[in-house]
Structure formats: C-alpha cells, structure tokens
Amino acid sequence: MTAASRSLPKKSFIDQLADHLNWRRFLFALTLFLFLAMILFPFYWMVSSSFKTGREIGGRHATYVPSALRLDAYNELFNPEADYFQNFQVNIVNSVAVALPTAVLTVLMSLLGAYAVARLRFPGKEMLINSVLIVYLFPAVLLIIPLFTMLSSVSDNLGFQVQDNLAILVVTYLAQTLPVGMYMLTSYFRTIPAEIEQAAQIDGCTRFEVIWRVTLPLSIPALVTVGLYTFMIAWNELLYALIFLNSRDLFTMPIKINTIFNDPSNRLNVVMAASTIMTLPVIILFVAFERFLEAGLTAGSVKG
C-alpha cells in the first residue's frame, strides 16, 4: 500500500454503494424486489394469518404480524378434543391417494405415447399430437358432463360406483394431465439424437430395452417436470372432486378448505392454516427436485 493510498479517506457504505450502483442496476434490483414481493407477500400473509385471531384478520386495520403464535387453527384441524374438529388428516390422505397415482400414471402413459409419436412413423402422427394439445386447451368444465356420462355408462355394465370413488377421480384427472404430459415429453424426446438409440439397437437392444436403458435415463429431468406439474394439478383440483365426491370422509383438501370457508362461523384463520398445510408439500417437492426442474426440457442429451 502506497503513502497516497493510505492518505485517502475511507469511504462509507453509502459511498461504496453509490460507486457500485448505476441506473441499470438500480432498475434491475427494483424490478427483482417488486417481483419477489408479489410472490412472497401473499404466502407470508397466508402463513401469518393462520396464527392470528378472528379479530386480527377481520379488523379495520391490517395486522401484518400476529400478536402471538397461536395454534388454535391447527388444533381445530388435527386435535380431536378441539371445538369444531375438522379431521383434516383424512383429507390429506385422500389428496395423496388421488394426486400421487395421477402423477405416476401420467408419466408412465405419457412416456410410451410420447415416445411413439417422437420416434415411430405412422400416418396422421402430427395431427395426433396437435389434437392432443387441442383437447388440453378445452376448459375443464366442458369435459365434466361427457366424462360423467361415459363413466356412468361403463359403471352400469361393470358394476362399480362413479361417485365417492377415488379411483374414478384419478381417471377423470388423467383426461386433463395426459395431453399436456404427452405434449411436453414429445417435445423433449425429439431433442434426443436418434443416433444414440440406433447404436443401442445395433448392439442388440430391443425397442423396450432402448427406452429403459437409453431414453429413460436421458429423460429424467423431463419426467420429473411432468410428474411434479401433474401432481400439482391433481393436488389443487377442486371442480371435478366437488362433482364426483359427496362423502365427507372422501373429501380432498380443496373441498375441505372450501367447506370451512363457507361455514357460517367466520374462521378464516382455520382456512389459512389448512391452505398453508396444503401449500407446503408442493414447495418442498419443488425445492427437492430443483436441479431436475432447472434442467427441465432444455437438458442436453449428449456429453462429448
């Protein structure tokens, strides 16, 4: 260090920040802050409201921080000794029993269908994948009556119940998740060089062995992305579950939250607590599989 540099006054934090910051960086930081605030603040409000009293939630002035971490709302959801016990653990199990099979079946069925469209040659292939996407573009409410009528006709012949049947609800969800899953995987399979699979076939692999040993390992990011996306669709779905489920013992979490919200007694803190519990598994899954989601449908398939 020279004598001249030692004689320079030490800059304060504000001066250092002023030297580093320019208009471009300032606008970027401001935009990023506003974007994060729009995403994180509703989640914070939901979590904090689950610890508030009814007076703090419904008061004239907004209460941003609860006065205490009260567990009354969570006790009402899970504690059998609490007033207005909701037995929410049953609804969690029902949601898992619907969302998990929907995600697994969507990935398995989309895998085979998308591979056939991406690799095999047959008449009307492009029209098939475009028609699959068009089906996904239809609003879900338009498919309820045709699905219900079709399943009722099949149930009369096979002797099973359409309503209050979680397996039937999974089938109705597949009508929504299969088109998007198949379209996403088809786009990904087309990015995998066909030469890799042809080399495996030359080495003696059958078509299914090529899928299992070559295509499947290269497609893990896309499969995880499709699985999480379809799991989230089934996890949050309300309309179909409201039509096909009548028994309170089979209600999924969205129906239960809607029931609590429409209760004559104002218990918004319980609604927020249930919504928090419903949101956390999806956040945990996204964080746990972040590296796969980051790769997603843009992951490279060849390392050279």
Secondary structure, DSSP 8 states (H G I E B T S, - for coil): --HHHHHS----HHHHHHHH--HHHHHHHHHHHHHHHHHHHHHHHHHHHTTS-HHHHHSSS--SS-SS---HHHHHHH-TTSTT---HHHHHHHHHHHHHHHHHHHHHHHHHHHHHHHH---TTHHHHHHHHHHHHHS-HHHHHHHHHHHHHHHHHHHT--STT-HHHHHHHHHHHHHHHHHHHHHHHHTTS-HHHHHHHHHTT--HHHHIIIIIHHHTHHHHHHHHHHHHHHHHH--HHHHHH---GGG--HHHHHHHHHTSSS--HHHHHHHHHHHHHHHHHHHHHTHHHHHHGGG------
